[in-house]
Amino acid sequence: MLYYFFEYLDQTLDVPGTGVFQYITFRSGLAVLLSLMISTVYGKRIINFLRKQQVGETVRELGLEGQTEKAGTPTMGGLIIIVATLIPVILLAKLNNIYIVLLVVTTLWMGTIGFIDDYIKIFKKDKQGLKGIFKVVGQVGLGLIVGSVLYFDPGVTVRQDPVGTPISINQTENTIRQMPIEEKSTATTIPFVKDNELDYAKLLQWTGDDYRDYAWLVFIPIVIFIITAVSNGANLTDGIDGLAAGTSAISVVALGIFTFVSGNIIFSTYLDIMYIPNSGEMTVFIAAFAGALIGFLWYNSFPAQVFMGDTGSLTIGGIIAVLAISVRKELLIPLFSGIFLVENLSVIIQVAWFKITKRRYGEGRRIFLMAPLHHHYQKKGYHESKIVTRFWIIGILLAILSIVTLKLR
């Protein structure tokens, strides 16, 4: 909203200094500051409100050190993250940008699913919360929306090197100059290969010459899978104080770098990476989101004064997935969000091995002392602050490696 106001002042009334709002970097800086202020200053008020409403965490007895002390800690703190993200975005971002629209829809959609889940757990006294099938339906529904918009919307394009008719001919240098063209594409970034790109449509080449007409049959299911997997990964990671918020903030900062360079024609040309028109506006959203996560950590770090609940964890995972897909970096998710992946895999491996050994030996066996992985280290006697800090360090290393892939072929 402020963006349009200052645009009017600059272009219509020619007020000095108002043109600075046209710069993504300036608005991103303001978004970080505003989201940090909201999450830290007003976050305390939200926590007090949750405590007053007796929105306390019900802790299951898992035999973990310090677990009983967490009982009654306010949950549903994901509301702090959502509010501190959306207010700066509404004020500072271009609200007619298709990527911003998708991210706002994702935030509200996944936030609603998580809120319903937390509400059932707390007020209906049902520890299982929202049934798994309904969560999956919600995640698949969001995947259908995001996948369909990214595939069919004419505003979602990439800019490719031109081929075909020349734009102009330089008689002096005897060279043909061509302008880049924007086109619909299902291409994405794949690291460590020469061209650094993979086109999902080419997976259907065997169907015939018109294979590109059916690329959505591959693209949309991939989007659904990624959104479901990453949101569940974030949900599993939210098990000890500061782990999910901290690792998510690291991943989001890495995505911010990807988004900024991919949405800037100068940087994308220099780095020889895919240029995605209009995607740079997502940097404003990412800045607000990162600020909200860091501000939330003020209260969520050990010993936590508030938990994010599924309201926060499902929202975080959904946003990271949509950001990565939008900026064509979804194949890098296992790298820059490697903590989510490992947490997910630890549960899958544990459950699968338990079932296999139970069928074979009549008694289920475990690989980890407890899953997800962070609980395994708790069982081994590590303090949760040490676990969180080490996971953060690993997350930073993975984020740096993912950024390095920009120039690796």
C-alpha positions as CSV (number, residue, x, y, z in Angstrom):
1,M,0.0,0.0,0.0
2,L,2.8,2.4,0.9
3,Y,4.5,1.4,-2.4
4,Y,1.6,2.7,-4.4
5,F,1.3,5.8,-2.3
6,F,4.9,6.8,-2.8
7,E,4.7,5.8,-6.5
8,Y,1.9,8.3,-6.8
9,L,3.9,11.0,-5.0
10,D,6.9,10.3,-7.2
11,Q,5.3,10.0,-10.7
12,T,2.3,12.4,-10.3
13,L,3.4,15.0,-7.8
14,D,7.2,14.6,-8.4
15,V,7.9,14.8,-4.6
16,P,11.7,14.6,-4.1
17,G,13.0,11.5,-2.4
18,T,9.9,9.4,-2.9
19,G,11.4,7.5,-5.9
20,V,13.5,5.5,-3.4
21,F,10.5,3.2,-2.9
22,Q,11.0,1.9,-6.4
23,Y,14.1,0.1,-5.2
24,I,13.6,-3.5,-4.0
25,T,16.7,-3.3,-1.8
26,F,15.3,-0.2,0.1
27,R,11.8,-1.8,0.6
28,S,13.4,-5.1,1.6
29,G,15.5,-3.3,4.3
30,L,12.4,-1.6,5.6
31,A,10.5,-4.9,5.6
32,V,13.2,-6.6,7.8
33,L,13.1,-3.7,10.3
34,L,9.4,-3.6,10.4
35,S,8.9,-7.3,10.8
36,L,11.6,-7.5,13.5
37,M,9.8,-4.7,15.4
38,I,6.4,-6.3,15.1
39,S,7.7,-9.8,16.1
40,T,9.7,-8.6,19.1
41,V,7.6,-5.7,20.4
42,Y,4.1,-7.0,19.7
43,G,5.1,-10.6,19.9
44,K,5.2,-10.3,23.7
45,R,1.6,-9.0,23.6
46,I,0.5,-12.0,21.5
47,I,2.2,-14.4,23.9
48,N,0.5,-12.8,26.9
49,F,-2.8,-13.1,25.1
50,L,-2.2,-16.8,24.3
51,R,-1.3,-17.3,28.0
52,K,-4.4,-15.5,29.1
53,Q,-6.5,-17.7,26.8
54,Q,-4.8,-20.8,28.3
55,V,-3.4,-21.8,24.9
56,G,-0.7,-24.0,26.5
57,E,1.3,-26.9,25.1
58,T,0.3,-30.4,26.2
59,V,3.5,-32.4,26.4
60,R,3.5,-36.1,25.8
61,E,5.7,-38.1,28.1
62,L,8.6,-39.3,26.0
63,G,11.2,-39.6,28.7
64,L,13.2,-36.6,27.5
65,E,15.2,-34.4,29.9
66,G,13.4,-31.0,30.7
67,Q,10.3,-32.1,28.9
68,T,7.9,-31.7,31.8
69,E,8.9,-28.1,32.4
70,K,7.6,-27.2,28.9
71,A,4.0,-28.1,29.8
72,G,1.7,-25.1,29.7
73,T,4.1,-23.0,27.5
74,P,1.9,-20.9,25.1
75,T,1.7,-22.4,21.7
76,M,0.2,-21.2,18.3
77,G,3.0,-18.7,18.3
78,G,3.1,-19.1,14.6
79,L,0.6,-16.3,14.6
80,I,3.5,-14.0,15.5
81,I,5.4,-15.1,12.4
82,I,2.3,-14.7,10.1
83,V,1.4,-11.3,11.4
84,A,5.0,-10.0,11.3
85,T,5.4,-11.2,7.7
86,L,2.1,-10.1,6.2
87,I,2.0,-6.5,7.6
88,P,5.3,-5.4,6.0
89,V,4.4,-7.2,2.8
90,I,1.0,-5.5,2.5
91,L,2.6,-2.1,3.2
92,L,5.8,-2.4,1.1
93,A,5.4,-5.0,-1.7
94,K,3.7,-4.7,-5.1
95,L,0.4,-6.5,-4.3
96,N,-0.4,-7.0,-8.0
97,N,2.8,-9.1,-8.5
98,I,1.7,-12.7,-9.1
99,Y,4.5,-14.1,-7.0
100,I,3.5,-12.0,-4.0
101,V,-0.1,-13.0,-4.4
102,L,0.9,-16.7,-4.4
103,L,3.1,-16.3,-1.2
104,V,0.3,-14.4,0.6
105,V,-2.2,-17.2,-0.3
106,T,0.3,-19.8,0.8
107,T,0.8,-18.1,4.2
108,L,-2.9,-17.8,4.9
109,W,-3.7,-21.3,3.5
110,M,-1.1,-23.2,5.5
111,G,-1.5,-21.0,8.5
112,T,-5.2,-21.9,8.5
113,I,-4.5,-25.6,8.3
114,G,-2.0,-25.3,11.2
115,F,-4.4,-23.2,13.3
116,I,-7.2,-25.7,12.9
117,D,-4.8,-28.5,13.9
118,D,-3.6,-26.6,17.0
119,Y,-7.1,-25.5,17.9
120,I,-8.3,-29.2,18.0
121,K,-5.3,-30.2,20.1
122,I,-5.8,-27.4,22.6
123,F,-9.5,-26.7,22.9
124,K,-10.9,-30.1,21.9
125,K,-8.3,-31.9,24.0
126,D,-7.5,-34.2,21.1
127,K,-3.7,-34.9,21.0
128,Q,-3.9,-36.1,17.5
129,G,-5.2,-32.8,16.2
130,L,-6.4,-32.5,12.6
131,K,-6.5,-35.9,11.0
132,G,-3.6,-36.6,8.7
133,I,-5.8,-37.1,5.7
134,F,-7.2,-33.5,6.0
135,K,-3.7,-32.1,6.3
136,V,-2.6,-33.9,3.2
137,V,-5.8,-32.7,1.3
138,G,-4.9,-29.1,2.3
139,Q,-1.3,-29.5,1.2
140,V,-2.4,-31.1,-2.1
141,G,-4.9,-28.3,-2.6
142,L,-2.3,-25.6,-2.2
143,G,0.0,-27.6,-4.5
144,L,-2.7,-27.6,-7.2
145,I,-3.2,-23.9,-6.9
146,V,0.5,-23.0,-6.9
147,G,1.3,-25.5,-9.7
148,S,-1.6,-24.3,-11.9
149,V,-0.8,-20.6,-11.5
150,L,2.9,-21.0,-12.1
151,Y,2.2,-23.2,-15.2
152,F,-0.8,-21.4,-16.8
153,D,-0.5,-17.7,-15.7
154,P,0.9,-15.6,-18.5
155,G,2.8,-13.4,-16.0
156,V,5.1,-16.3,-15.0
157,T,7.9,-16.4,-17.5
158,V,11.6,-16.8,-17.9
159,R,13.9,-14.9,-20.2
160,Q,15.9,-17.0,-22.7
161,D,18.6,-16.2,-25.2
162,P,16.9,-15.2,-28.4
163,V,16.8,-17.3,-31.6
164,G,15.2,-16.5,-34.9
165,T,14.4,-13.1,-36.4
166,P,17.0,-10.4,-35.6
167,I,15.9,-7.2,-33.9
168,S,18.4,-4.9,-35.5
169,I,21.6,-5.0,-37.6
170,N,24.7,-3.0,-36.7
171,Q,26.1,-2.1,-40.1
172,T,29.4,-0.8,-38.7
173,E,30.3,-3.9,-36.8
174,N,28.4,-6.2,-39.2
175,T,26.7,-8.0,-36.3
176,I,23.1,-9.0,-35.6
177,R,21.7,-7.8,-32.3
178,Q,18.8,-9.6,-30.8
179,M,16.8,-8.8,-27.7
180,P,16.1,-11.5,-25.1
181,I,12.6,-12.9,-25.2
182,E,10.3,-13.9,-22.3
183,E,8.5,-17.2,-22.6
184,K,6.6,-19.8,-20.6
185,S,8.8,-22.5,-19.5
186,T,9.0,-25.5,-17.2
187,A,12.7,-25.3,-16.9
188,T,14.3,-25.3,-13.5
189,T,17.8,-25.1,-12.1
190,I,19.8,-28.3,-11.6
191,P,23.2,-28.0,-10.0
192,F,26.5,-29.5,-11.1
193,V,25.7,-29.9,-14.8
194,K,26.9,-28.0,-17.8
195,D,23.8,-26.1,-18.8
196,N,22.6,-25.9,-15.2
197,E,19.0,-26.4,-16.3
198,L,16.4,-29.2,-16.5
199,D,13.1,-28.8,-18.4
200,Y,10.4,-31.0,-16.9
201,A,8.6,-31.0,-20.2
202,K,11.4,-33.1,-21.7
203,L,10.4,-35.9,-19.5
204,L,7.5,-36.4,-21.8
205,Q,9.4,-36.3,-25.1
206,W,8.6,-40.0,-25.7
207,T,4.9,-39.1,-26.1
208,G,5.5,-37.2,-29.4
209,D,6.1,-33.8,-30.9
210,D,3.4,-32.1,-28.9
211,Y,4.8,-33.2,-25.6
212,R,5.1,-29.7,-24.3
213,D,1.3,-29.4,-24.3
214,Y,1.1,-32.0,-21.5
215,A,4.0,-30.7,-19.4
216,W,1.5,-29.8,-16.6
217,L,1.0,-33.5,-16.0
218,V,4.5,-33.6,-14.7
219,F,5.0,-30.1,-13.3
220,I,1.9,-29.9,-11.1
221,P,2.4,-33.3,-9.3
222,I,6.1,-32.3,-8.7
223,V,4.9,-29.0,-7.1
224,I,2.4,-30.9,-4.9
225,F,5.0,-33.4,-3.8
226,I,7.5,-30.6,-2.9
227,I,5.0,-28.5,-0.9
228,T,3.8,-31.6,1.0
229,A,7.3,-32.9,1.7
230,V,8.8,-29.5,2.8
231,S,5.9,-28.5,5.0
232,N,6.0,-31.9,6.8
233,G,9.7,-31.6,7.1
234,A,9.4,-28.2,8.9
235,N,6.6,-29.7,11.1
236,L,8.9,-32.6,12.2
237,T,11.8,-30.2,12.8
238,D,9.8,-28.2,15.3
239,G,10.6,-30.3,18.3
240,I,13.0,-28.4,20.5
241,D,13.4,-24.7,21.3
242,G,14.6,-22.6,18.4
243,L,15.4,-25.4,16.0
244,A,12.7,-24.9,13.3
245,A,12.8,-21.1,13.4
246,G,16.6,-20.9,13.3
247,T,17.1,-23.4,10.5
248,S,14.2,-21.9,8.5
249,A,15.7,-18.4,8.8
250,I,19.0,-19.7,7.4
251,S,17.2,-21.4,4.4
252,V,15.1,-18.3,3.8
253,V,18.2,-16.0,3.7
254,A,19.8,-18.3,1.1
255,L,16.6,-18.2,-0.9
256,G,16.6,-14.4,-0.7
257,I,20.0,-14.4,-2.4
258,F,18.7,-16.7,-5.1
259,T,15.7,-14.6,-5.6
260,F,17.5,-11.3,-5.8
261,V,20.0,-12.4,-8.4
262,S,17.5,-14.4,-10.4
263,G,15.1,-11.3,-10.6
264,N,17.9,-8.9,-11.6
265,I,18.9,-9.0,-15.2
266,I,22.4,-7.6,-14.6
267,F,23.3,-10.2,-11.9
268,S,21.6,-13.1,-13.7
269,T,23.5,-12.3,-16.9
270,Y,26.8,-11.9,-15.0
271,L,26.3,-15.2,-13.2
272,D,24.9,-16.9,-16.3
273,I,21.8,-18.1,-14.5
274,M,18.1,-18.1,-15.5
275,Y,16.5,-14.6,-15.4
276,I,13.0,-14.7,-14.0
277,P,11.1,-11.4,-14.7
278,N,9.2,-9.9,-11.8
279,S,10.5,-12.5,-9.3
280,G,12.8,-10.0,-7.6
281,E,9.7,-8.6,-5.8
282,M,9.7,-11.8,-3.7
283,T,12.8,-10.4,-2.0
284,V,10.6,-8.0,-0.1
285,F,8.5,-10.9,1.1
286,I,11.6,-12.9,2.0
287,A,13.0,-10.0,4.0
288,A,9.8,-9.7,6.0
289,F,9.7,-13.4,6.5
290,A,13.3,-13.6,7.7
291,G,12.8,-10.7,10.1
292,A,9.7,-12.4,11.5
293,L,11.5,-15.7,12.1
294,I,14.5,-14.0,13.8
295,G,12.2,-11.9,15.9
296,F,10.2,-15.0,16.9
297,L,13.5,-16.6,18.0
298,W,13.8,-13.9,20.6
299,Y,11.0,-15.7,22.5
300,N,11.5,-19.2,21.1
301,S,15.1,-19.7,22.0
302,F,15.9,-21.9,25.0
303,P,14.1,-21.8,27.4
304,A,11.2,-21.0,25.1
305,Q,8.5,-18.6,26.1
306,V,6.3,-19.7,23.2
307,F,6.1,-22.5,20.7
308,M,5.1,-21.9,17.1
309,G,2.8,-24.9,16.9
310,D,1.6,-26.3,13.6
311,T,0.3,-22.8,12.9
312,G,3.9,-21.8,12.4
313,S,5.7,-24.9,11.2
314,L,3.3,-25.8,8.4
315,T,3.3,-22.2,7.2
316,I,7.1,-22.0,7.3
317,G,7.4,-25.2,5.2
318,G,4.8,-24.2,2.7
319,I,6.4,-20.7,2.2
320,I,9.9,-22.2,1.7
321,A,8.6,-24.7,-0.8
322,V,6.7,-22.1,-2.9
323,L,9.6,-19.7,-2.8
324,A,12.0,-22.4,-4.1
325,I,9.6,-23.5,-6.8
326,S,8.9,-19.9,-7.9
327,V,12.6,-19.0,-8.2
328,R,13.3,-22.4,-10.0
329,K,15.6,-23.7,-7.2
330,E,13.4,-26.5,-5.9
331,L,16.0,-29.2,-6.8
332,L,18.3,-27.4,-4.3
333,I,15.9,-27.9,-1.4
334,P,17.7,-31.0,-0.2
335,L,20.8,-28.9,0.1
336,F,19.8,-25.6,1.6
337,S,17.0,-27.2,3.6
338,G,19.0,-30.3,4.4
339,I,18.0,-30.2,8.1
340,F,14.3,-30.7,7.0
341,L,15.3,-33.6,4.7
342,V,17.3,-35.4,7.4
343,E,14.5,-35.0,10.0
344,N,12.0,-36.4,7.5
345,L,14.3,-39.3,6.5
346,S,15.0,-40.2,10.1
347,V,11.3,-40.7,10.8
348,I,10.7,-42.6,7.5
349,I,13.7,-44.9,8.1
350,Q,12.8,-45.5,11.8
351,V,9.2,-46.4,11.0
352,A,10.1,-48.5,7.9
353,W,12.8,-50.5,9.8
354,F,10.5,-51.0,12.8
355,K,7.8,-52.5,10.5
356,I,10.3,-54.7,8.5
357,T,11.9,-56.1,11.6
358,K,8.6,-56.7,13.3
359,R,7.4,-58.8,10.4
360,R,10.7,-60.7,10.2
361,Y,11.6,-61.2,13.8
362,G,8.2,-60.7,15.5
363,E,9.6,-57.7,17.4
364,G,10.2,-54.2,16.0
365,R,13.7,-52.8,16.2
366,R,14.9,-49.2,15.9
367,I,17.9,-47.6,14.2
368,F,17.7,-44.3,16.2
369,L,17.1,-44.1,19.9
370,M,14.1,-41.9,18.9
371,A,12.9,-40.1,15.8
372,P,13.0,-37.3,14.6
373,L,16.8,-37.1,14.7
374,H,17.0,-34.2,17.2
375,H,15.3,-36.5,19.8
376,H,17.9,-39.1,19.1
377,Y,20.6,-36.8,20.3
378,Q,18.5,-35.8,23.3
379,K,18.3,-39.4,24.3
380,K,22.1,-39.6,24.0
381,G,22.3,-36.9,26.6
382,Y,23.0,-33.8,24.6
383,H,21.4,-30.6,25.9
384,E,18.9,-29.2,23.4
385,S,20.8,-25.9,23.2
386,K,23.9,-27.7,21.9
387,I,21.8,-29.7,19.4
388,V,20.1,-26.6,18.1
389,T,23.4,-24.7,17.7
390,R,25.1,-27.5,15.9
391,F,22.1,-27.9,13.6
392,W,22.2,-24.2,12.8
393,I,25.9,-24.5,12.0
394,I,25.2,-27.4,9.6
395,G,22.4,-25.4,8.1
396,I,24.7,-22.4,7.5
397,L,27.2,-24.7,5.8
398,L,24.5,-26.2,3.6
399,A,23.2,-22.7,2.7
400,I,26.7,-21.6,1.6
401,L,27.1,-24.7,-0.5
402,S,23.8,-24.1,-2.2
403,I,24.8,-20.5,-3.0
404,V,28.1,-21.7,-4.4
405,T,26.2,-23.8,-7.0
406,L,25.3,-20.6,-8.7
407,K,28.7,-20.7,-10.5
408,L,29.3,-24.5,-10.5
409,R,28.7,-26.3,-13.8
